Amino acid sequence: MAAAEKTAGFDPRRMVAIFYVFAALALGVFIEKVLGIVLSYGRWSDPAVFGEDWTVSTVVGYSLAGVAAVLVWRNARAQAVSLEVAGELKKVTWPTLRETRAATVAVLIATVIAAAILGVFDWVWAAISSRIY
């Protein structure tokens, strides 16, 4: 058993399974939208299947995404890579809230300074260009 799997309170299989569910949902939304566009360009109707919100493109999109997620999950190589990634993410030293806030403030200050410098350059260049042309 890998070291990451022995860590208390952390199950990489659960993390990977949750990721696969969210990935399947995102893929389902994407496929649904693409099918909706294809059907609208083909001037085919997209009839409701379950109520008003569940159309044929919705059912087909989420079904294809669910099948894709199950097939990828059952692939031993993909599952092994996913579990390795989850294990490596456990080893990451995440910044504290204070460190994140300090870094955000530093980025905002640097952005304002860079914008001011570029604004001055633009103003000078506009003044020079207006005198030449």
C-alpha positions as CSV (number, residue, x, y, z in Angstrom):
1,M,0.0,0.0,0.0
2,A,1.4,3.4,-0.9
3,A,2.3,6.0,1.7
4,A,-0.5,8.4,0.6
5,E,-3.1,5.7,1.1
6,K,-1.9,5.1,4.7
7,T,-2.4,8.8,5.7
8,A,-5.2,9.3,8.2
9,G,-8.3,11.0,6.8
10,F,-7.2,10.8,3.2
11,D,-8.5,8.3,0.7
12,P,-7.1,8.9,-2.8
13,R,-9.7,6.6,-4.3
14,R,-12.5,8.8,-2.9
15,M,-10.8,12.0,-4.2
16,V,-10.3,10.5,-7.7
17,A,-13.9,9.2,-7.7
18,I,-15.2,12.7,-6.8
19,F,-13.1,14.2,-9.6
20,Y,-14.5,11.7,-12.1
21,V,-18.0,12.6,-11.1
22,F,-17.3,16.3,-11.6
23,A,-15.5,15.7,-14.8
24,A,-18.4,13.6,-16.1
25,L,-20.8,16.4,-15.2
26,A,-18.7,19.0,-17.0
27,L,-18.4,16.7,-20.0
28,G,-22.2,16.1,-19.9
29,V,-22.9,19.8,-20.0
30,F,-20.5,20.2,-22.9
31,I,-22.0,17.4,-24.9
32,E,-25.5,18.6,-24.2
33,K,-24.7,22.1,-25.5
34,V,-22.9,20.7,-28.6
35,L,-25.8,18.4,-29.4
36,G,-28.3,21.3,-28.9
37,I,-26.3,23.4,-31.4
38,V,-26.1,20.6,-33.9
39,L,-29.8,19.9,-33.6
40,S,-30.6,23.6,-34.0
41,Y,-28.4,23.9,-37.1
42,G,-30.0,20.9,-38.6
43,R,-33.4,22.4,-37.8
44,W,-34.4,19.3,-35.8
45,S,-36.5,19.6,-32.7
46,D,-35.0,18.8,-29.3
47,P,-38.1,17.4,-27.6
48,A,-38.5,17.2,-23.9
49,V,-38.1,13.8,-22.4
50,F,-38.5,14.3,-18.6
51,G,-40.3,17.6,-18.0
52,E,-39.3,20.8,-19.7
53,D,-35.6,20.8,-18.7
54,W,-34.6,17.3,-19.8
55,T,-34.5,17.2,-23.5
56,V,-33.1,14.5,-25.8
57,S,-29.7,16.3,-26.0
58,T,-29.6,16.5,-22.2
59,V,-30.2,12.8,-21.7
60,V,-27.8,11.8,-24.5
61,G,-25.1,14.2,-23.3
62,Y,-25.2,13.1,-19.7
63,S,-25.5,9.4,-20.7
64,L,-22.4,9.6,-22.9
65,A,-20.5,11.4,-20.2
66,G,-21.4,8.9,-17.6
67,V,-20.4,6.0,-19.9
68,A,-17.1,7.8,-20.7
69,A,-16.4,8.3,-16.9
70,V,-17.1,4.6,-16.1
71,L,-14.9,3.4,-19.0
72,V,-12.0,5.7,-18.0
73,W,-12.4,4.6,-14.3
74,R,-12.3,1.0,-15.3
75,N,-9.1,1.5,-17.3
76,A,-6.3,0.3,-15.0
77,R,-3.7,2.6,-16.4
78,A,-5.9,5.7,-16.2
79,Q,-6.9,4.8,-12.6
80,A,-3.3,4.3,-11.6
81,V,-2.2,7.7,-13.0
82,S,-5.2,9.3,-11.3
83,L,-4.4,7.7,-7.9
84,E,-0.7,8.8,-8.3
85,V,-1.8,12.4,-9.0
86,A,-4.1,12.3,-5.9
87,G,-1.2,11.0,-3.8
88,E,1.1,13.7,-5.0
89,L,-1.5,16.4,-4.3
90,K,-1.5,15.2,-0.7
91,K,2.2,16.0,-0.5
92,V,1.8,19.6,-1.6
93,T,2.4,22.3,1.0
94,W,-0.6,24.6,0.5
95,P,-0.2,28.3,1.5
96,T,-2.0,29.6,4.6
97,L,-4.7,32.2,4.4
98,R,-2.2,34.8,5.5
99,E,0.3,33.9,2.9
100,T,-2.3,33.9,0.2
101,R,-3.6,37.3,1.2
102,A,0.0,38.7,1.2
103,A,0.7,37.3,-2.2
104,T,-2.6,38.7,-3.6
105,V,-1.9,42.1,-2.2
106,A,1.6,42.0,-3.8
107,V,0.2,41.0,-7.2
108,L,-2.4,43.8,-7.0
109,I,0.2,46.4,-6.1
110,A,2.5,45.2,-8.9
111,T,-0.4,45.3,-11.3
112,V,-1.3,48.9,-10.4
113,I,2.4,50.0,-10.7
114,A,2.7,48.3,-14.1
115,A,-0.5,49.9,-15.3
116,A,0.7,53.3,-14.2
117,I,4.0,52.9,-15.9
118,L,2.4,51.7,-19.1
119,G,-0.1,54.6,-18.9
120,V,2.7,57.1,-18.7
121,F,4.5,55.5,-21.6
122,D,1.2,55.6,-23.6
123,W,0.6,59.2,-22.7
124,V,4.1,60.2,-23.7
125,W,4.0,58.2,-27.0
126,A,0.6,59.8,-27.8
127,A,2.0,63.3,-27.2
128,I,5.0,62.6,-29.4
129,S,2.9,61.0,-32.1
130,S,0.4,63.9,-32.1
131,R,3.3,66.4,-32.7
132,I,4.8,64.3,-35.5
133,Y,1.7,63.4,-37.4
